[in-house]
Amino acid sequence: MDLSTPATKSDIAETRADLLHDIVETRAELVQVKADLLQNLADARADILKWTIGVIVAAVAISTVIVIGAMLALIRVVGHQ
């Protein structure tokens, strides 16, 4: 493009059309990125929930085993006296 000559209406219209096209593409990309981020967030929440439930179940199981073990030990100690 020669900068020594003034822009014509067609040059301005072409530039405007190019800019509008770029804006539409950028908006579409942003919508896709937002959807991807929301999906990743939902996946992360699901993973955190699974881990939390797993840890709670493991803690309950360990506590149950400890309580039963303590009761059996107490029965042995009390039963021998």
PDB file of N, CA, C and O in Angstrom:
ATOM      1  N   MET A   1       0.854  -1.175   0.000  1.00  0.00           N
ATOM      2  CA  MET A   1       0.000   0.000   0.000  1.00  0.00           C
ATOM      3  C   MET A   1       0.898   1.236   0.000  1.00  0.00           C
ATOM      4  O   MET A   1       1.859   1.317   0.766  1.00  0.00           O
ATOM      5  N   ASP A   2       0.590   2.155  -0.830  1.00  0.00           N
ATOM      6  CA  ASP A   2       1.357   3.392  -0.947  1.00  0.00           C
ATOM      7  C   ASP A   2       0.788   4.418   0.025  1.00  0.00           C
ATOM      8  O   ASP A   2      -0.379   4.794  -0.078  1.00  0.00           O
ATOM      9  N   LEU A   3       1.618   4.872   0.975  1.00  0.00           N
ATOM     10  CA  LEU A   3       1.155   5.810   1.994  1.00  0.00           C
ATOM     11  C   LEU A   3       1.162   7.264   1.533  1.00  0.00           C
ATOM     12  O   LEU A   3       0.700   8.149   2.253  1.00  0.00           O
ATOM     13  N   SER A   4       1.684   7.509   0.338  1.00  0.00           N
ATOM     14  CA  SER A   4       1.729   8.893  -0.141  1.00  0.00           C
ATOM     15  C   SER A   4       0.397   9.331  -0.741  1.00  0.00           C
ATOM     16  O   SER A   4       0.157  10.529  -0.892  1.00  0.00           O
ATOM     17  N   THR A   5      -0.460   8.393  -1.082  1.00  0.00           N
ATOM     18  CA  THR A   5      -1.763   8.745  -1.637  1.00  0.00           C
ATOM     19  C   THR A   5      -2.832   8.565  -0.563  1.00  0.00           C
ATOM     20  O   THR A   5      -2.725   7.653   0.256  1.00  0.00           O
ATOM     21  N   PRO A   6      -3.845   9.403  -0.547  1.00  0.00           N
ATOM     22  CA  PRO A   6      -4.904   9.280   0.453  1.00  0.00           C
ATOM     23  C   PRO A   6      -5.731   8.012   0.219  1.00  0.00           C
ATOM     24  O   PRO A   6      -5.841   7.517  -0.902  1.00  0.00           O
ATOM     25  N   ALA A   7      -6.293   7.517   1.286  1.00  0.00           N
ATOM     26  CA  ALA A   7      -7.111   6.305   1.201  1.00  0.00           C
ATOM     27  C   ALA A   7      -8.430   6.624   0.513  1.00  0.00           C
ATOM     28  O   ALA A   7      -9.017   7.691   0.695  1.00  0.00           O
ATOM     29  N   THR A   8      -8.864   5.671  -0.273  1.00  0.00           N
ATOM     30  CA  THR A   8     -10.148   5.833  -0.961  1.00  0.00           C
ATOM     31  C   THR A   8     -11.242   5.188  -0.110  1.00  0.00           C
ATOM     32  O   THR A   8     -10.970   4.480   0.860  1.00  0.00           O
ATOM     33  N   LYS A   9     -12.477   5.454  -0.503  1.00  0.00           N
ATOM     34  CA  LYS A   9     -13.592   4.858   0.218  1.00  0.00           C
ATOM     35  C   LYS A   9     -13.531   3.343   0.152  1.00  0.00           C
ATOM     36  O   LYS A   9     -13.856   2.664   1.126  1.00  0.00           O
ATOM     37  N   SER A  10     -13.124   2.820  -0.968  1.00  0.00           N
ATOM     38  CA  SER A  10     -13.037   1.359  -1.096  1.00  0.00           C
ATOM     39  C   SER A  10     -11.937   0.795  -0.200  1.00  0.00           C
ATOM     40  O   SER A  10     -12.088  -0.297   0.346  1.00  0.00           O
ATOM     41  N   ASP A  11     -10.809   1.544  -0.039  1.00  0.00           N
ATOM     42  CA  ASP A  11      -9.750   1.110   0.877  1.00  0.00           C
ATOM     43  C   ASP A  11     -10.270   1.066   2.315  1.00  0.00           C
ATOM     44  O   ASP A  11     -10.006   0.121   3.058  1.00  0.00           O
ATOM     45  N   ILE A  12     -10.997   2.087   2.681  1.00  0.00           N
ATOM     46  CA  ILE A  12     -11.548   2.154   4.038  1.00  0.00           C
ATOM     47  C   ILE A  12     -12.579   1.043   4.241  1.00  0.00           C
ATOM     48  O   ILE A  12     -12.593   0.401   5.292  1.00  0.00           O
ATOM     49  N   ALA A  13     -13.436   0.809   3.253  1.00  0.00           N
ATOM     50  CA  ALA A  13     -14.444  -0.238   3.351  1.00  0.00           C
ATOM     51  C   ALA A  13     -13.776  -1.610   3.451  1.00  0.00           C
ATOM     52  O   ALA A  13     -14.224  -2.460   4.220  1.00  0.00           O
ATOM     53  N   GLU A  14     -12.718  -1.830   2.687  1.00  0.00           N
ATOM     54  CA  GLU A  14     -12.004  -3.103   2.724  1.00  0.00           C
ATOM     55  C   GLU A  14     -11.341  -3.317   4.094  1.00  0.00           C
ATOM     56  O   GLU A  14     -11.387  -4.409   4.660  1.00  0.00           O
ATOM     57  N   THR A  15     -10.727  -2.251   4.605  1.00  0.00           N
ATOM     58  CA  THR A  15     -10.096  -2.346   5.920  1.00  0.00           C
ATOM     59  C   THR A  15     -11.136  -2.602   6.997  1.00  0.00           C
ATOM     60  O   THR A  15     -10.914  -3.404   7.904  1.00  0.00           O
ATOM     61  N   ARG A  16     -12.264  -1.925   6.899  1.00  0.00           N
ATOM     62  CA  ARG A  16     -13.339  -2.118   7.867  1.00  0.00           C
ATOM     63  C   ARG A  16     -13.861  -3.553   7.813  1.00  0.00           C
ATOM     64  O   ARG A  16     -14.085  -4.171   8.853  1.00  0.00           O
ATOM     65  N   ALA A  17     -14.053  -4.083   6.612  1.00  0.00           N
ATOM     66  CA  ALA A  17     -14.532  -5.456   6.462  1.00  0.00           C
ATOM     67  C   ALA A  17     -13.521  -6.440   7.058  1.00  0.00           C
ATOM     68  O   ALA A  17     -13.899  -7.400   7.730  1.00  0.00           O
ATOM     69  N   ASP A  18     -12.245  -6.192   6.808  1.00  0.00           N
ATOM     70  CA  ASP A  18     -11.214  -7.068   7.383  1.00  0.00           C
ATOM     71  C   ASP A  18     -11.237  -7.022   8.912  1.00  0.00           C
ATOM     72  O   ASP A  18     -11.139  -8.054   9.576  1.00  0.00           O
ATOM     73  N   LEU A  19     -11.363  -5.835   9.448  1.00  0.00           N
ATOM     74  CA  LEU A  19     -11.403  -5.688  10.912  1.00  0.00           C
ATOM     75  C   LEU A  19     -12.633  -6.369  11.507  1.00  0.00           C
ATOM     76  O   LEU A  19     -12.538  -7.042  12.533  1.00  0.00           O
ATOM     77  N   LEU A  20     -13.775  -6.198  10.869  1.00  0.00           N
ATOM     78  CA  LEU A  20     -14.993  -6.844  11.364  1.00  0.00           C
ATOM     79  C   LEU A  20     -14.863  -8.364  11.301  1.00  0.00           C
ATOM     80  O   LEU A  20     -15.309  -9.069  12.207  1.00  0.00           O
ATOM     81  N   HIS A  21     -14.257  -8.862  10.237  1.00  0.00           N
ATOM     82  CA  HIS A  21     -14.024 -10.299  10.111  1.00  0.00           C
ATOM     83  C   HIS A  21     -13.105 -10.787  11.232  1.00  0.00           C
ATOM     84  O   HIS A  21     -13.359 -11.829  11.836  1.00  0.00           O
ATOM     85  N   ASP A  22     -12.050 -10.041  11.505  1.00  0.00           N
ATOM     86  CA  ASP A  22     -11.132 -10.405  12.591  1.00  0.00           C
ATOM     87  C   ASP A  22     -11.837 -10.379  13.954  1.00  0.00           C
ATOM     88  O   ASP A  22     -11.587 -11.235  14.801  1.00  0.00           O
ATOM     89  N   ILE A  23     -12.711  -9.400  14.157  1.00  0.00           N
ATOM     90  CA  ILE A  23     -13.455  -9.303  15.416  1.00  0.00           C
ATOM     91  C   ILE A  23     -14.368 -10.512  15.590  1.00  0.00           C
ATOM     92  O   ILE A  23     -14.443 -11.083  16.678  1.00  0.00           O
ATOM     93  N   VAL A  24     -15.053 -10.900  14.535  1.00  0.00           N
ATOM     94  CA  VAL A  24     -15.953 -12.056  14.593  1.00  0.00           C
ATOM     95  C   VAL A  24     -15.153 -13.322  14.890  1.00  0.00           C
ATOM     96  O   VAL A  24     -15.574 -14.136  15.712  1.00  0.00           O
ATOM     97  N   GLU A  25     -14.011 -13.500  14.235  1.00  0.00           N
ATOM     98  CA  GLU A  25     -13.164 -14.674  14.491  1.00  0.00           C
ATOM     99  C   GLU A  25     -12.664 -14.689  15.931  1.00  0.00           C
ATOM    100  O   GLU A  25     -12.665 -15.731  16.585  1.00  0.00           O
ATOM    101  N   THR A  26     -12.240 -13.530  16.418  1.00  0.00           N
ATOM    102  CA  THR A  26     -11.724 -13.448  17.786  1.00  0.00           C
ATOM    103  C   THR A  26     -12.818 -13.767  18.797  1.00  0.00           C
ATOM    104  O   THR A  26     -12.572 -14.475  19.773  1.00  0.00           O
ATOM    105  N   ARG A  27     -14.008 -13.258  18.574  1.00  0.00           N
ATOM    106  CA  ARG A  27     -15.127 -13.560  19.472  1.00  0.00           C
ATOM    107  C   ARG A  27     -15.447 -15.047  19.471  1.00  0.00           C
ATOM    108  O   ARG A  27     -15.711 -15.627  20.524  1.00  0.00           O
ATOM    109  N   ALA A  28     -15.424 -15.667  18.301  1.00  0.00           N
ATOM    110  CA  ALA A  28     -15.693 -17.103  18.212  1.00  0.00           C
ATOM    111  C   ALA A  28     -14.620 -17.893  18.958  1.00  0.00           C
ATOM    112  O   ALA A  28     -14.931 -18.869  19.640  1.00  0.00           O
ATOM    113  N   GLU A  29     -13.369 -17.478  18.832  1.00  0.00           N
ATOM    114  CA  GLU A  29     -12.283 -18.150  19.543  1.00  0.00           C
ATOM    115  C   GLU A  29     -12.449 -17.979  21.051  1.00  0.00           C
ATOM    116  O   GLU A  29     -12.218 -18.919  21.812  1.00  0.00           O
ATOM    117  N   LEU A  30     -12.845 -16.792  21.483  1.00  0.00           N
ATOM    118  CA  LEU A  30     -13.056 -16.547  22.910  1.00  0.00           C
ATOM    119  C   LEU A  30     -14.182 -17.408  23.467  1.00  0.00           C
ATOM    120  O   LEU A  30     -14.082 -17.920  24.582  1.00  0.00           O
ATOM    121  N   VAL A  31     -15.238 -17.565  22.706  1.00  0.00           N
ATOM    122  CA  VAL A  31     -16.353 -18.414  23.138  1.00  0.00           C
ATOM    123  C   VAL A  31     -15.865 -19.852  23.289  1.00  0.00           C
ATOM    124  O   VAL A  31     -16.225 -20.529  24.251  1.00  0.00           O
ATOM    125  N   GLN A  32     -15.045 -20.323  22.343  1.00  0.00           N
ATOM    126  CA  GLN A  32     -14.516 -21.682  22.418  1.00  0.00           C
ATOM    127  C   GLN A  32     -13.587 -21.849  23.614  1.00  0.00           C
ATOM    128  O   GLN A  32     -13.645 -22.863  24.310  1.00  0.00           O
ATOM    129  N   VAL A  33     -12.733 -20.858  23.857  1.00  0.00           N
ATOM    130  CA  VAL A  33     -11.823 -20.915  24.999  1.00  0.00           C
ATOM    131  C   VAL A  33     -12.615 -20.928  26.300  1.00  0.00           C
ATOM    132  O   VAL A  33     -12.273 -21.664  27.226  1.00  0.00           O
ATOM    133  N   LYS A  34     -13.667 -20.122  26.380  1.00  0.00           N
ATOM    134  CA  LYS A  34     -14.509 -20.091  27.579  1.00  0.00           C
ATOM    135  C   LYS A  34     -15.166 -21.448  27.802  1.00  0.00           C
ATOM    136  O   LYS A  34     -15.218 -21.936  28.931  1.00  0.00           O
ATOM    137  N   ALA A  35     -15.667 -22.055  26.734  1.00  0.00           N
ATOM    138  CA  ALA A  35     -16.298 -23.373  26.861  1.00  0.00           C
ATOM    139  C   ALA A  35     -15.279 -24.411  27.322  1.00  0.00           C
ATOM    140  O   ALA A  35     -15.589 -25.252  28.165  1.00  0.00           O
ATOM    141  N   ASP A  36     -14.067 -24.356  26.776  1.00  0.00           N
ATOM    142  CA  ASP A  36     -13.014 -25.292  27.190  1.00  0.00           C
ATOM    143  C   ASP A  36     -12.655 -25.101  28.659  1.00  0.00           C
ATOM    144  O   ASP A  36     -12.487 -26.076  29.391  1.00  0.00           O
ATOM    145  N   LEU A  37     -12.538 -23.856  29.087  1.00  0.00           N
ATOM    146  CA  LEU A  37     -12.211 -23.586  30.485  1.00  0.00           C
ATOM    147  C   LEU A  37     -13.312 -24.065  31.428  1.00  0.00           C
ATOM    148  O   LEU A  37     -13.025 -24.638  32.479  1.00  0.00           O
ATOM    149  N   LEU A  38     -14.548 -23.836  31.063  1.00  0.00           N
ATOM    150  CA  LEU A  38     -15.661 -24.301  31.892  1.00  0.00           C
ATOM    151  C   LEU A  38     -15.685 -25.824  31.975  1.00  0.00           C
ATOM    152  O   LEU A  38     -15.975 -26.387  33.031  1.00  0.00           O
ATOM    153  N   GLN A  39     -15.379 -26.496  30.854  1.00  0.00           N
ATOM    154  CA  GLN A  39     -15.332 -27.958  30.864  1.00  0.00           C
ATOM    155  C   GLN A  39     -14.197 -28.451  31.752  1.00  0.00           C
ATOM    156  O   GLN A  39     -14.370 -29.400  32.516  1.00  0.00           O
ATOM    157  N   ASN A  40     -13.034 -27.806  31.653  1.00  0.00           N
ATOM    158  CA  ASN A  40     -11.899 -28.191  32.503  1.00  0.00           C
ATOM    159  C   ASN A  40     -12.220 -27.957  33.980  1.00  0.00           C
ATOM    160  O   ASN A  40     -11.829 -28.750  34.837  1.00  0.00           O
ATOM    161  N   LEU A  41     -12.922 -26.884  34.269  1.00  0.00           N
ATOM    162  CA  LEU A  41     -13.316 -26.600  35.653  1.00  0.00           C
ATOM    163  C   LEU A  41     -14.281 -27.664  36.166  1.00  0.00           C
ATOM    164  O   LEU A  41     -14.156 -28.127  37.300  1.00  0.00           O
ATOM    165  N   ALA A  42     -15.228 -28.043  35.345  1.00  0.00           N
ATOM    166  CA  ALA A  42     -16.169 -29.091  35.739  1.00  0.00           C
ATOM    167  C   ALA A  42     -15.446 -30.413  35.963  1.00  0.00           C
ATOM    168  O   ALA A  42     -15.758 -31.136  36.909  1.00  0.00           O
ATOM    169  N   ASP A  43     -14.489 -30.734  35.106  1.00  0.00           N
ATOM    170  CA  ASP A  43     -13.704 -31.958  35.284  1.00  0.00           C
ATOM    171  C   ASP A  43     -12.898 -31.909  36.572  1.00  0.00           C
ATOM    172  O   ASP A  43     -12.814 -32.903  37.293  1.00  0.00           O
ATOM    173  N   ALA A  44     -12.310 -30.766  36.863  1.00  0.00           N
ATOM    174  CA  ALA A  44     -11.516 -30.623  38.087  1.00  0.00           C
ATOM    175  C   ALA A  44     -12.405 -30.777  39.314  1.00  0.00           C
ATOM    176  O   ALA A  44     -12.015 -31.425  40.286  1.00  0.00           O
ATOM    177  N   ARG A  45     -13.589 -30.191  39.278  1.00  0.00           N
ATOM    178  CA  ARG A  45     -14.527 -30.325  40.405  1.00  0.00           C
ATOM    179  C   ARG A  45     -14.915 -31.785  40.616  1.00  0.00           C
ATOM    180  O   ARG A  45     -14.991 -32.247  41.754  1.00  0.00           O
ATOM    181  N   ALA A  46     -15.155 -32.500  39.545  1.00  0.00           N
ATOM    182  CA  ALA A  46     -15.515 -33.913  39.649  1.00  0.00           C
ATOM    183  C   ALA A  46     -14.360 -34.717  40.243  1.00  0.00           C
ATOM    184  O   ALA A  46     -14.575 -35.585  41.089  1.00  0.00           O
ATOM    185  N   ASP A  47     -13.141 -34.428  39.800  1.00  0.00           N
ATOM    186  CA  ASP A  47     -11.973 -35.129  40.353  1.00  0.00           C
ATOM    187  C   ASP A  47     -11.809 -34.830  41.841  1.00  0.00           C
ATOM    188  O   ASP A  47     -11.540 -35.735  42.630  1.00  0.00           O
ATOM    189  N   ILE A  48     -11.967 -33.583  42.222  1.00  0.00           N
ATOM    190  CA  ILE A  48     -11.841 -33.212  43.637  1.00  0.00           C
ATOM    191  C   ILE A  48     -12.918 -33.923  44.462  1.00  0.00           C
ATOM    192  O   ILE A  48     -12.640 -34.407  45.559  1.00  0.00           O
ATOM    193  N   LEU A  49     -14.126 -33.985  43.946  1.00  0.00           N
ATOM    194  CA  LEU A  49     -15.212 -34.661  44.655  1.00  0.00           C
ATOM    195  C   LEU A  49     -14.914 -36.150  44.824  1.00  0.00           C
ATOM    196  O   LEU A  49     -15.142 -36.713  45.895  1.00  0.00           O
ATOM    197  N   LYS A  50     -14.401 -36.793  43.762  1.00  0.00           N
ATOM    198  CA  LYS A  50     -14.058 -38.212  43.863  1.00  0.00           C
ATOM    199  C   LYS A  50     -12.967 -38.441  44.910  1.00  0.00           C
ATOM    200  O   LYS A  50     -13.057 -39.366  45.716  1.00  0.00           O
ATOM    201  N   TRP A  51     -11.940 -37.596  44.892  1.00  0.00           N
ATOM    202  CA  TRP A  51     -10.857 -37.738  45.872  1.00  0.00           C
ATOM    203  C   TRP A  51     -11.378 -37.503  47.294  1.00  0.00           C
ATOM    204  O   TRP A  51     -10.999 -38.224  48.216  1.00  0.00           O
ATOM    205  N   THR A  52     -12.223 -36.523  47.472  1.00  0.00           N
ATOM    206  CA  THR A  52     -12.765 -36.223  48.798  1.00  0.00           C
ATOM    207  C   THR A  52     -13.571 -37.402  49.329  1.00  0.00           C
ATOM    208  O   THR A  52     -13.404 -37.807  50.479  1.00  0.00           O
ATOM    209  N   ILE A  53     -14.433 -37.942  48.501  1.00  0.00           N
ATOM    210  CA  ILE A  53     -15.234 -39.091  48.919  1.00  0.00           C
ATOM    211  C   ILE A  53     -14.322 -40.280  49.217  1.00  0.00           C
ATOM    212  O   ILE A  53     -14.545 -40.996  50.193  1.00  0.00           O
ATOM    213  N   GLY A  54     -13.315 -40.497  48.402  1.00  0.00           N
ATOM    214  CA  GLY A  54     -12.378 -41.589  48.632  1.00  0.00           C
ATOM    215  C   GLY A  54     -11.637 -41.453  49.948  1.00  0.00           C
ATOM    216  O   GLY A  54     -11.466 -42.432  50.675  1.00  0.00           O
ATOM    217  N   VAL A  55     -11.200 -40.247  50.256  1.00  0.00           N
ATOM    218  CA  VAL A  55     -10.486 -40.005  51.513  1.00  0.00           C
ATOM    219  C   VAL A  55     -11.422 -40.224  52.704  1.00  0.00           C
ATOM    220  O   VAL A  55     -11.020 -40.814  53.707  1.00  0.00           O
ATOM    221  N   ILE A  56     -12.645 -39.761  52.600  1.00  0.00           N
ATOM    222  CA  ILE A  56     -13.610 -39.948  53.694  1.00  0.00           C
ATOM    223  C   ILE A  56     -13.887 -41.430  53.904  1.00  0.00           C
ATOM    224  O   ILE A  56     -13.900 -41.898  55.043  1.00  0.00           O
ATOM    225  N   VAL A  57     -14.108 -42.174  52.831  1.00  0.00           N
ATOM    226  CA  VAL A  57     -14.367 -43.610  52.953  1.00  0.00           C
ATOM    227  C   VAL A  57     -13.158 -44.315  53.563  1.00  0.00           C
ATOM    228  O   VAL A  57     -13.317 -45.187  54.417  1.00  0.00           O
ATOM    229  N   ALA A  58     -11.949 -43.946  53.134  1.00  0.00           N
ATOM    230  CA  ALA A  58     -10.734 -44.556  53.685  1.00  0.00           C
ATOM    231  C   ALA A  58     -10.606 -44.238  55.177  1.00  0.00           C
ATOM    232  O   ALA A  58     -10.251 -45.111  55.969  1.00  0.00           O
ATOM    233  N   ALA A  59     -10.890 -43.007  55.556  1.00  0.00           N
ATOM    234  CA  ALA A  59     -10.795 -42.623  56.969  1.00  0.00           C
ATOM    235  C   ALA A  59     -11.803 -43.391  57.813  1.00  0.00           C
ATOM    236  O   ALA A  59     -11.482 -43.831  58.917  1.00  0.00           O
ATOM    237  N   VAL A  60     -13.017 -43.554  57.303  1.00  0.00           N
ATOM    238  CA  VAL A  60     -14.035 -44.313  58.031  1.00  0.00           C
ATOM    239  C   VAL A  60     -13.608 -45.774  58.154  1.00  0.00           C
ATOM    240  O   VAL A  60     -13.761 -46.377  59.216  1.00  0.00           O
ATOM    241  N   ALA A  61     -13.079 -46.339  57.087  1.00  0.00           N
ATOM    242  CA  ALA A  61     -12.644 -47.733  57.124  1.00  0.00           C
ATOM    243  C   ALA A  61     -11.508 -47.927  58.121  1.00  0.00           C
ATOM    244  O   ALA A  61     -11.517 -48.882  58.898  1.00  0.00           O
ATOM    245  N   ILE A  62     -10.533 -47.027  58.100  1.00  0.00           N
ATOM    246  CA  ILE A  62      -9.408 -47.115  59.039  1.00  0.00           C
ATOM    247  C   ILE A  62      -9.901 -46.960  60.472  1.00  0.00           C
ATOM    248  O   ILE A  62      -9.478 -47.706  61.356  1.00  0.00           O
ATOM    249  N   SER A  63     -10.771 -46.023  60.706  1.00  0.00           N
ATOM    250  CA  SER A  63     -11.319 -45.817  62.056  1.00  0.00           C
ATOM    251  C   SER A  63     -12.085 -47.049  62.518  1.00  0.00           C
ATOM    252  O   SER A  63     -11.977 -47.444  63.679  1.00  0.00           O
ATOM    253  N   THR A  64     -12.845 -47.651  61.639  1.00  0.00           N
ATOM    254  CA  THR A  64     -13.600 -48.850  61.990  1.00  0.00           C
ATOM    255  C   THR A  64     -12.655 -49.988  62.377  1.00  0.00           C
ATOM    256  O   THR A  64     -12.885 -50.675  63.373  1.00  0.00           O
ATOM    257  N   VAL A  65     -11.611 -50.185  61.605  1.00  0.00           N
ATOM    258  CA  VAL A  65     -10.639 -51.233  61.906  1.00  0.00           C
ATOM    259  C   VAL A  65      -9.959 -50.961  63.246  1.00  0.00           C
ATOM    260  O   VAL A  65      -9.753 -51.887  64.032  1.00  0.00           O
ATOM    261  N   ILE A  66      -9.618 -49.735  63.510  1.00  0.00           N
ATOM    262  CA  ILE A  66      -8.973 -49.384  64.785  1.00  0.00           C
ATOM    263  C   ILE A  66      -9.913 -49.637  65.956  1.00  0.00           C
ATOM    264  O   ILE A  66      -9.499 -50.200  66.970  1.00  0.00           O
ATOM    265  N   VAL A  67     -11.160 -49.232  65.830  1.00  0.00           N
ATOM    266  CA  VAL A  67     -12.128 -49.430  66.916  1.00  0.00           C
ATOM    267  C   VAL A  67     -12.353 -50.923  67.154  1.00  0.00           C
ATOM    268  O   VAL A  67     -12.358 -51.368  68.302  1.00  0.00           O
ATOM    269  N   ILE A  68     -12.538 -51.693  66.099  1.00  0.00           N
ATOM    270  CA  ILE A  68     -12.742 -53.135  66.255  1.00  0.00           C
ATOM    271  C   ILE A  68     -11.498 -53.786  66.877  1.00  0.00           C
ATOM    272  O   ILE A  68     -11.611 -54.647  67.750  1.00  0.00           O
ATOM    273  N   GLY A  69     -10.328 -53.372  66.425  1.00  0.00           N
ATOM    274  CA  GLY A  69      -9.092 -53.902  67.008  1.00  0.00           C
ATOM    275  C   GLY A  69      -8.971 -53.572  68.483  1.00  0.00           C
ATOM    276  O   GLY A  69      -8.572 -54.423  69.279  1.00  0.00           O
ATOM    277  N   ALA A  70      -9.306 -52.365  68.850  1.00  0.00           N
ATOM    278  CA  ALA A  70      -9.249 -51.960  70.253  1.00  0.00           C
ATOM    279  C   ALA A  70     -10.255 -52.745  71.082  1.00  0.00           C
ATOM    280  O   ALA A  70      -9.956 -53.148  72.206  1.00  0.00           O
ATOM    281  N   MET A  71     -11.438 -52.964  70.536  1.00  0.00           N
ATOM    282  CA  MET A  71     -12.447 -53.746  71.254  1.00  0.00           C
ATOM    283  C   MET A  71     -11.980 -55.185  71.449  1.00  0.00           C
ATOM    284  O   MET A  71     -12.153 -55.741  72.534  1.00  0.00           O
ATOM    285  N   LEU A  72     -11.402 -55.791  70.441  1.00  0.00           N
ATOM    286  CA  LEU A  72     -10.901 -57.160  70.562  1.00  0.00           C
ATOM    287  C   LEU A  72      -9.765 -57.239  71.580  1.00  0.00           C
ATOM    288  O   LEU A  72      -9.696 -58.180  72.370  1.00  0.00           O
ATOM    289  N   ALA A  73      -8.887 -56.255  71.556  1.00  0.00           N
ATOM    290  CA  ALA A  73      -7.800 -56.229  72.542  1.00  0.00           C
ATOM    291  C   ALA A  73      -8.362 -56.076  73.947  1.00  0.00           C
ATOM    292  O   ALA A  73      -7.887 -56.731  74.875  1.00  0.00           O
ATOM    293  N   LEU A  74      -9.346 -55.239  74.115  1.00  0.00           N
ATOM    294  CA  LEU A  74      -9.964 -55.045  75.421  1.00  0.00           C
ATOM    295  C   LEU A  74     -10.659 -56.322  75.903  1.00  0.00           C
ATOM    296  O   LEU A  74     -10.588 -56.663  77.084  1.00  0.00           O
ATOM    297  N   ILE A  75     -11.327 -57.023  74.989  1.00  0.00           N
ATOM    298  CA  ILE A  75     -11.992 -58.273  75.337  1.00  0.00           C
ATOM    299  C   ILE A  75     -10.950 -59.307  75.798  1.00  0.00           C
ATOM    300  O   ILE A  75     -11.182 -60.021  76.774  1.00  0.00           O
ATOM    301  N   ARG A  76      -9.822 -59.388  75.112  1.00  0.00           N
ATOM    302  CA  ARG A  76      -8.767 -60.317  75.498  1.00  0.00           C
ATOM    303  C   ARG A  76      -8.218 -59.979  76.895  1.00  0.00           C
ATOM    304  O   ARG A  76      -8.007 -60.858  77.730  1.00  0.00           O
ATOM    305  N   VAL A  77      -7.994 -58.669  77.118  1.00  0.00           N
ATOM    306  CA  VAL A  77      -7.433 -58.256  78.402  1.00  0.00           C
ATOM    307  C   VAL A  77      -8.434 -58.511  79.522  1.00  0.00           C
ATOM    308  O   VAL A  77      -8.074 -59.047  80.570  1.00  0.00           O
ATOM    309  N   VAL A  78      -9.661 -58.136  79.307  1.00  0.00           N
ATOM    310  CA  VAL A  78     -10.690 -58.301  80.342  1.00  0.00           C
ATOM    311  C   VAL A  78     -11.048 -59.789  80.515  1.00  0.00           C
ATOM    312  O   VAL A  78     -11.359 -60.218  81.626  1.00  0.00           O
ATOM    313  N   GLY A  79     -11.009 -60.553  79.464  1.00  0.00           N
ATOM    314  CA  GLY A  79     -11.379 -61.973  79.526  1.00  0.00           C
ATOM    315  C   GLY A  79     -10.371 -62.796  80.278  1.00  0.00           C
ATOM    316  O   GLY A  79     -10.749 -63.831  80.827  1.00  0.00           O
ATOM    317  N   HIS A  80      -9.117 -62.413  80.345  1.00  0.00           N
ATOM    318  CA  HIS A  80      -8.085 -63.168  81.033  1.00  0.00           C
ATOM    319  C   HIS A  80      -8.036 -62.873  82.524  1.00  0.00           C
ATOM    320  O   HIS A  80      -7.290 -63.548  83.232  1.00  0.00           O
ATOM    321  N   GLN A  81      -8.749 -61.951  83.020  1.00  0.00           N
ATOM    322  CA  GLN A  81      -8.685 -61.592  84.455  1.00  0.00           C
ATOM    323  C   GLN A  81      -9.704 -62.282  85.264  1.00  0.00           C
ATOM    324  O   GLN A  81      -9.771 -62.081  86.476  1.00  0.00           O
TER     325      GLN A  81
END
